[in-house]
Amino acid sequence: MKIKQDKVRNIAIIAHVDHGKTTLVDELLKQSGVFRSNQEVAERVMDSGDIERERGITILSKNTAITYHDTKINIIDTPGHADFGGEVERVLKMVNGVILVVDAFEGVMPQTKFVLKKALELNLPVISCINKIDRPEARPDEVVDEVLELLIDLDASEEQLDCPFVFTSARDGIASYSADEPGTDMVPLFDTILKYIPAPEGDPDAPTQVLISTIDYNEYVGRIGVGKVDNGIIKVNQDMVIVNAHDKDKMTKVKISKLYEFDGLKKVEVNEASIGAIVAISGIADIHIGDTLCSPENPAAIPFQKISEPTISMDFMVNDSPFAGQEGKFVTSRHLRERLFSELNSDVSLRVEETDNMDCFKVSGRGELHLSVLIENMRREGYEFAVSKAEVLYKTNERGQKLEPMERAYIDVPEEFAGNVIEKLSNRKGELQGMGSIGSGFTRLEFLIPSRGLIGYRGEFLTSTKGNGVMNTIFEEYGPYKGEISYRKQGSLIAFETGEAVTYGLFNAQDRGTLFIGPGQKVYSGMVIGQNGKTDDIELNVCKTKHLTNTRSSNADDALKLVPPKILSLEEALEFIDTDELLEITPENIRIRKKILDSTQRFRAKKNA
């Protein structure tokens, strides 16, 4: 018999990137008494990864729990970036309702639509939270209408359309039932959660079933599976079997050695957990996302939705440049293979395939950001390797027609830059779908554009809008192939010989374009050291010193004025490289190079092509 677990609520916080999910969770934690009054608490305490803290984005979903009026509220903070949509899709299986956070100025954005669609497909009730009402240009009433329109567009049920609205300023820690009422604390949001989010249901006397939705990893205990108890009771030392809805042959006998529940930001060891509890289980080496832990007497798998397919791929390969092995700790193909395949344990949206070349692996993900975060993590861990330019994954339909991934891009730019952006994206096969004013002198453009057309565009976009534009994209569908796109108008400046760059050589080179290196940096033949102002690649000798005679002195070099080099970030370098180039990644440096380092062979290959 199914019963309700009235003292538990399980919710996920979903939103577009930067609409304030993580800050909202901070306030819920603070106001529920999780922290001591004198405790130092970091901002965005849920973003625990280094890259998350540096970039101000959530990459992995996180679990936490608070207690309000004797009710335990399990909260899952989810990422807002489209590239990490796989994280959102799977954690929704653990919850009984969602809080949809929408910025009171920006309103409904592409990822708002994506995450809300996933929640509605699972019939989850929604609390709409209009956040950042303290912004001077906030327009809460219009945003409420936008949310209701979106619910209608996504075929929400009558109950879902009747969702409550709460108005918050997560930064100030206040919530209210009306945009005109100033709030004093988060109580209206807490009360709305208890009133509108249903308690989890299940049969405590039925055989145990726990669906694993997230994998955590700890170097002391290994893999940790996180999931919700759907039926029965799970206990320490209980014998279980692992089954999987997508893998009918899977049937692994295991024993529960350690069991945890969440309390604030900590995991607390427990001996047993009942229906509705979100638990973490350690000590099972072969546990994966989508697995169901069941009692041996009735091994029934819980269905788990297929995660959206990757749309973009890169080749990860062993570094074979002249500087190979000098800066990294892990440099061999075995190291690379183990690290990439271990990433599949926790990242459901990633795909890793072996190629004909033993030293090269094809890695596919949901977008450039998704893959760049993996590259940055590996670099920090001491890996040295090379990656190719990102390429989209094509498909073929029944009629043999070539299909490619299409993205919907929403672009907010100051009015004077709109024409420039429209021209640039039209050249990249983008189709303008809509255009309108959103106040404060800004225009919102809506494009349907091939994913290929956006590769390498973000840097150019920031330049052409003087850093004032905001671009958000979301995968739409696979559509007919749109034809060739020329990625880069400018060529590369290439080092002619191996050595150390000197002021004299760089001074002569800087007239040809923008340099990426300064004096004293080591270079090798075939390494890209800058961007040419024209379309051709040019080889330059930047290691060339001035011939000394009795009438010249070597310190005359000090008088030469160099333009400061343009130092590329990892994202900028990934955007810059062309199809005949690679990015050499080491813990200390990021270098761009030609795939074929020898200039004669390079010329021959180009001629044959």
Secondary structure as the mmCIF struct_conf table of DSSP 4:
data_model
#
loop_
_struct_conf.conf_type_id
_struct_conf.id
_struct_conf.beg_label_comp_id
_struct_conf.beg_label_asym_id
_struct_conf.beg_label_seq_id
_struct_conf.end_label_comp_id
_struct_conf.end_label_asym_id
_struct_conf.end_label_seq_id
STRN STRN1 ILE A 3 LYS A 4
TURN_TY1_P TURN_TY1_P1 ASP A 6 LYS A 7
STRN STRN2 VAL A 8 ALA A 15
BEND BEND1 HIS A 16 HIS A 16
TURN_TY1_P TURN_TY1_P2 VAL A 17 ASP A 18
BEND BEND2 HIS A 19 GLY A 20
HELX_RH_AL_P HELX_RH_AL_P1 LYS A 21 GLN A 31
TURN_TY1_P TURN_TY1_P3 SER A 32 GLY A 33
BEND BEND3 PHE A 35 PHE A 35
TURN_TY1_P TURN_TY1_P4 SER A 37 ASN A 38
TURN_TY1_P TURN_TY1_P5 GLU A 43 MET A 46
BEND BEND4 GLY A 49 GLY A 49
HELX_RH_AL_P HELX_RH_AL_P2 ASP A 50 ARG A 55
TURN_TY1_P TURN_TY1_P6 GLY A 56 GLY A 56
BEND BEND5 LEU A 60 LEU A 60
STRN STRN3 LYS A 62 TYR A 68
TURN_TY1_P TURN_TY1_P7 HIS A 69 ASP A 70
STRN STRN4 THR A 71 ASP A 77
BEND BEND6 HIS A 81 HIS A 81
HELX_RH_3T_P HELX_RH_3T_P1 ALA A 82 PHE A 84
HELX_RH_AL_P HELX_RH_AL_P3 GLY A 85 VAL A 91
HELX_RH_3T_P HELX_RH_3T_P2 LEU A 92 MET A 94
BEND BEND7 ASN A 96 ASN A 96
STRN STRN5 GLY A 97 ASP A 103
TURN_TY1_P TURN_TY1_P8 ALA A 104 GLU A 106
BEND BEND8 VAL A 108 VAL A 108
HELX_RH_AL_P HELX_RH_AL_P4 PRO A 110 GLU A 121
TURN_TY1_P TURN_TY1_P9 LEU A 122 ASN A 123
STRN STRN6 VAL A 126 ASN A 131
TURN_TY1_P TURN_TY1_P10 ILE A 133 ASP A 134
BEND BEND9 ARG A 135 ARG A 135
TURN_TY1_P TURN_TY1_P11 PRO A 136 GLU A 137
HELX_RH_AL_P HELX_RH_AL_P5 PRO A 140 ASP A 153
TURN_TY1_P TURN_TY1_P12 LEU A 154 ASP A 155
HELX_RH_AL_P HELX_RH_AL_P6 GLU A 158 LEU A 161
TURN_TY1_P TURN_TY1_P13 ASP A 162 ASP A 162
STRN STRN7 PHE A 165 SER A 169
TURN_TY1_P TURN_TY1_P14 ALA A 170 GLY A 173
STRN STRN8 ILE A 174 SER A 176
BEND BEND10 TYR A 177 SER A 178
TURN_TY1_P TURN_TY1_P15 ALA A 179 ASP A 180
BEND BEND11 GLU A 181 GLU A 181
HELX_LH_PP_P HELX_LH_PP_P1 PRO A 182 GLY A 183
BEND BEND12 ASP A 185 MET A 186
HELX_RH_AL_P HELX_RH_AL_P7 VAL A 187 TYR A 196
BEND BEND13 ILE A 197 ILE A 197
HELX_LH_PP_P HELX_LH_PP_P2 PRO A 198 PRO A 200
STRN STRN9 GLU A 201 GLY A 202
TURN_TY1_P TURN_TY1_P16 PRO A 204 ASP A 205
BEND BEND14 ALA A 206 ALA A 206
HELX_LH_PP_P HELX_LH_PP_P3 PRO A 207 THR A 208
STRN STRN10 GLN A 209 ASN A 218
TURN_TY1_P TURN_TY1_P17 GLU A 219 VAL A 221
STRN STRN11 GLY A 222 ASN A 231
BEND BEND15 GLY A 232 GLY A 232
STRN STRN12 ILE A 234 LYS A 235
TURN_TY1_P TURN_TY1_P18 VAL A 236 ASN A 237
STRN STRN13 ASP A 239 ASN A 244
TURN_TY1_P TURN_TY1_P19 ALA A 245 HIS A 246
STRN STRN14 ASP A 247 LYS A 255
STRN STRN15 LYS A 258 ASP A 263
STRN STRN16 GLY A 264 GLY A 264
TURN_TY1_P TURN_TY1_P20 LEU A 265 LEU A 265
STRN STRN17 LYS A 266 GLU A 269
BEND BEND16 ASN A 271 ASN A 271
STRN STRN18 GLU A 272 ALA A 273
TURN_TY1_P TURN_TY1_P21 ILE A 275 GLY A 276
STRN STRN19 ILE A 278 SER A 282
BEND BEND17 GLY A 283 GLY A 283
TURN_TY1_P TURN_TY1_P22 ALA A 285 ASP A 286
TURN_TY1_P TURN_TY1_P23 ILE A 289 GLY A 290
STRN STRN20 ASP A 291 CYS A 294
TURN_TY1_P TURN_TY1_P24 PRO A 296 GLU A 297
BEND BEND18 ASN A 298 ASN A 298
HELX_LH_PP_P HELX_LH_PP_P4 ALA A 301 PRO A 303
HELX_LH_PP_P HELX_LH_PP_P5 GLN A 305 PRO A 310
STRN STRN21 ILE A 312 MET A 317
BEND BEND19 SER A 321 SER A 321
TURN_TY1_P TURN_TY1_P25 PRO A 322 GLY A 325
BEND BEND20 GLN A 326 GLU A 327
BEND BEND21 LYS A 329 LYS A 329
STRN STRN22 PHE A 330 PHE A 330
BEND BEND22 THR A 332 THR A 332
HELX_RH_AL_P HELX_RH_AL_P8 SER A 333 GLU A 343
TURN_TY1_P TURN_TY1_P26 LEU A 344 SER A 346
TURN_TY1_P TURN_TY1_P27 VAL A 348 SER A 349
STRN STRN23 ARG A 351 GLU A 354
BEND BEND23 ASP A 356 ASN A 357
TURN_TY1_P TURN_TY1_P28 MET A 358 ASP A 359
STRN STRN24 CYS A 360 GLY A 365
BEND BEND24 ARG A 366 GLY A 367
HELX_RH_AL_P HELX_RH_AL_P9 GLU A 368 ARG A 380
TURN_TY1_P TURN_TY1_P29 GLU A 381 GLY A 382
STRN STRN25 TYR A 383 TYR A 383
STRN STRN26 PHE A 385 SER A 388
STRN STRN27 GLU A 391 VAL A 392
HELX_LH_PP_P HELX_LH_PP_P6 LEU A 393 TYR A 394
STRN STRN28 LYS A 395 THR A 396
TURN_TY1_P TURN_TY1_P30 GLU A 398 ARG A 399
STRN STRN29 LYS A 402 PRO A 414
HELX_RH_3T_P HELX_RH_3T_P3 GLU A 415 PHE A 417
HELX_RH_AL_P HELX_RH_AL_P10 ALA A 418 ASN A 427
TURN_TY1_P TURN_TY1_P31 ARG A 428 LYS A 429
STRN STRN30 GLU A 431 SER A 437
BEND BEND25 GLY A 439 GLY A 439
TURN_TY1_P TURN_TY1_P32 SER A 440 GLY A 441
STRN STRN31 PHE A 442 PRO A 450
HELX_RH_AL_P HELX_RH_AL_P11 SER A 451 LEU A 454
TURN_TY1_P TURN_TY1_P33 ILE A 455 TYR A 457
HELX_RH_AL_P HELX_RH_AL_P12 ARG A 458 SER A 464
TURN_TY1_P TURN_TY1_P34 THR A 465 GLY A 467
STRN STRN32 VAL A 470 PRO A 480
BEND BEND26 LYS A 489 GLN A 490
STRN STRN33 SER A 492 ALA A 495
BEND BEND27 GLU A 497 THR A 498
STRN STRN34 GLY A 499 GLU A 500
HELX_RH_AL_P HELX_RH_AL_P13 THR A 503 ALA A 509
HELX_RH_3T_P HELX_RH_3T_P4 GLN A 510 ARG A 512
STRN STRN35 GLY A 513 LEU A 515
BEND BEND28 PHE A 516 PHE A 516
TURN_TY1_P TURN_TY1_P35 PRO A 519 GLY A 520
STRN STRN36 LYS A 522 VAL A 523
TURN_TY1_P TURN_TY1_P36 SER A 525 GLY A 526
STRN STRN37 MET A 527 ASN A 532
BEND BEND29 GLY A 533 ASP A 536
STRN STRN38 ILE A 538 LEU A 540
TURN_TY1_P TURN_TY1_P37 VAL A 542 CYS A 543
HELX_LH_PP_P HELX_LH_PP_P7 LYS A 544 LEU A 548
TURN_TY1_P TURN_TY1_P38 ASN A 550 THR A 551
HELX_RH_3T_P HELX_RH_3T_P5 SER A 554 ALA A 559
HELX_LH_PP_P HELX_LH_PP_P8 LEU A 560 PRO A 565
HELX_LH_PP_P HELX_LH_PP_P9 ILE A 567 SER A 569
HELX_RH_AL_P HELX_RH_AL_P14 LEU A 570 PHE A 576
TURN_TY1_P TURN_TY1_P39 THR A 579 ASP A 580
STRN STRN39 GLU A 581 ILE A 585
BEND BEND30 PRO A 587 GLU A 588
STRN STRN40 ILE A 590 LYS A 594
BEND BEND31 LYS A 595 ILE A 596
BEND BEND32 ASP A 598 ASP A 598
HELX_RH_AL_P HELX_RH_AL_P15 SER A 599 ASN A 608
#
